[in-house]
């Protein structure tokens, strides 16, 4: 009788082959995150032409397949446009946040409303950031959290407020989604000055930021979302407590 058993070693992925199959996708994701960061921070400007595929391959040490997948993802995200025979160009942002998001901080009620808005926005953003962040983005997040801890411990509220805002913007950038970056930049520019004067319980704040950062570092999207939700809910409660204490004084 003929032996009809399948040679599993030739048809099923093994412990050695599986990581190799997934690696290009991971590299493409990292490359997308890096180019997205360069666009968000103005290193790459609208209308500017990206280097050639060969140049990107050499610069980042990746294959042509990885570069092409990354460029395709950037096109889908609306960040770049490839013109056949010419090259790939950075697109103008089609999102003018100021046209539809009018932020006012004239009262405590406005500030609470912004915190509630951020709750819906940043909980999802931090989950994506945990999944997509690059090693370079992680290093900047860690650097910012360390600086934030220092300023909090020294009682330097204004500097701490700036680092706090930077921390949240870096998370938005790590999503690789320009819409998160656009909205968070607008929110930060509108409420940044107010944040610096409403900082209470620095030890607790440091712990909350550390929990968020650690979850992103582990690439644990579930824990990152939970930590961000707790942080923003606590921020709202701290503000309400401060207002109540002032009213009773």
Protein Blocks (a to p, Z undefined) as FASTA:
>chain_A
ZZfbdcfklmpccfklmmmmmmmmmmmmmmmmmmmmmmmnomacghiacddfklmmmmno
pafklmmmmmmmmmmnopaccdehibccddddfbdfklmmccdffbfklmmmmmmmmmmm
mmmmmmmmmmmocfklmmmmmmmmmmmmmmmmnopaklmmmmmmmmmmmmmmmnopaklm
mmmmmmmmmmmmmmmmmcghkllmmmmmmmmmmmmmnopaklmmmmmmmmmmmmmmmmmm
mmmmmmmZZ
